[in-house]
Amino acid sequence: MSKYLLNKFLFTIDRDPLLVERYRDDPTGTVAWWEAEQANRILNCVDGESSTWLRFDDTERAALAGHDYPKLFELGAHPFLTLTLFIAMFERDHEEPLGFQREYARRLGSFTLPYPDIAT
C-alpha cells in the first residue's frame, strides 16, 4: 500500500478539469490509465524522468475505481485531497447548498479518534 501514490493520484486528477470529468465518467478506466501512464512520472520533473515500481494494490485500485472516499480515508489518503476532488465531481448532483460536503461528513462520521494516519 502506498499513501503517497493514492495522494498523488488525487492531487494530479484534481488539477485538471478534463481528468476530473474523465474520472467521474469512467473511474475504472481512468485509474487503469493513470496507473499505467502517470503513476511513475516524477512530479515537477522533465518528461522522460520516471520510476518503475509504483503500483496500486487491489484494495486501493477498488477504492479509487469505486469513488469510495471513506475507504480511501481509511487507507490514509489525505482528507483535503479527497474532499476537493469529490466536491468537483459530485457537488453538482446535490440541490441543497453544501450538499456534497454534508454527505462527505456523514459518510466519514463513523471514524473516531485517532483517525487513520495520513502521513506519507
C-alpha positions in Angstrom: 0.0 0.0 0.0 1.3 3.5 -0.8 -0.4 6.5 0.7 2.0 8.6 -1.5 0.6 7.1 -4.6 -3.1 7.5 -3.5 -2.4 11.1 -2.7 -0.5 11.6 -6.0 -3.5 10.3 -7.9 -6.0 12.5 -6.1 -3.7 15.6 -6.5 -3.0 15.2 -10.2 -6.5 14.3 -11.2 -7.9 17.3 -9.2 -5.6 19.7 -11.0 -7.0 19.0 -14.5 -10.7 19.7 -15.2 -10.7 17.2 -18.1 -9.3 14.5 -15.8 -11.9 15.3 -13.2 -14.6 14.6 -15.7 -12.9 11.6 -17.1 -12.6 10.1 -13.5 -16.3 10.9 -12.8 -17.5 9.3 -16.0 -15.0 6.3 -16.2 -13.4 5.7 -12.9 -12.1 2.2 -13.7 -10.6 3.3 -17.0 -9.1 6.4 -15.5 -7.5 4.6 -12.7 -6.0 2.0 -15.1 -4.8 4.6 -17.5 -3.3 6.8 -14.7 -1.6 3.8 -13.1 -0.1 2.7 -16.4 0.9 6.1 -17.8 1.2 8.6 -14.9 1.9 6.8 -11.6 5.6 6.5 -12.2 6.2 10.0 -13.5 8.1 12.1 -11.1 6.2 15.2 -10.0 7.7 18.6 -11.1 10.3 16.9 -13.3 11.0 17.0 -17.0 9.3 14.5 -19.3 11.1 11.2 -19.6 12.1 11.1 -15.9 10.2 8.3 -14.2 10.5 5.4 -11.8 9.2 1.9 -12.4 7.9 0.4 -9.2 4.8 2.4 -8.1 1.5 0.4 -8.4 -1.8 0.4 -6.6 -2.7 -2.7 -4.7 -6.1 -4.3 -5.3 -7.7 -2.6 -2.3 -6.5 0.9 -3.4 -7.5 0.3 -7.0 -11.0 -0.8 -6.0 -11.5 2.2 -3.7 -10.4 4.6 -6.4 -12.5 2.9 -9.1 -15.5 2.9 -6.8 -15.1 6.5 -5.7 -15.1 5.1 -2.2 -13.7 8.1 -0.3 -14.4 6.6 3.2 -12.2 3.6 2.2 -9.6 6.0 0.8 -9.6 7.9 4.1 -9.2 4.5 5.9 -6.2 3.7 3.7 -4.6 7.0 4.6 -5.5 9.3 1.7 -5.4 12.9 2.8 -9.0 14.1 3.5 -8.4 17.5 1.9 -7.4 15.9 -1.3 -10.4 13.6 -1.4 -12.8 16.4 -0.4 -11.7 18.8 -3.0 -11.7 16.2 -5.8 -15.0 14.7 -4.9 -16.6 18.2 -4.5 -15.5 18.9 -8.1 -17.1 15.6 -9.2 -20.3 15.4 -7.2 -21.4 18.8 -5.7 -23.5 19.3 -8.9 -25.5 16.3 -8.0 -26.8 17.9 -4.8 -29.5 20.6 -4.9 -29.0 22.0 -1.4 -26.0 24.2 -0.5 -23.0 22.3 0.7 -24.9 19.1 -0.2 -21.9 17.0 -1.1 -19.9 18.3 1.9 -22.6 17.2 4.2 -22.7 13.8 2.5 -19.0 13.5 2.8 -19.1 14.3 6.6 -22.0 11.8 7.1 -20.1 9.0 5.3 -16.9 9.7 7.3 -18.8 10.2 10.6 -18.1 6.7 11.8 -14.4 7.4 12.1 -13.3 8.2 15.6 -10.0 9.4 17.1 -7.4 8.5 16.5 -8.0 8.9 12.8 -6.1 6.8 10.2 -2.6 8.1 9.7 -2.4 10.4 6.7 1.4 10.9 6.8 3.2 9.8 3.6 
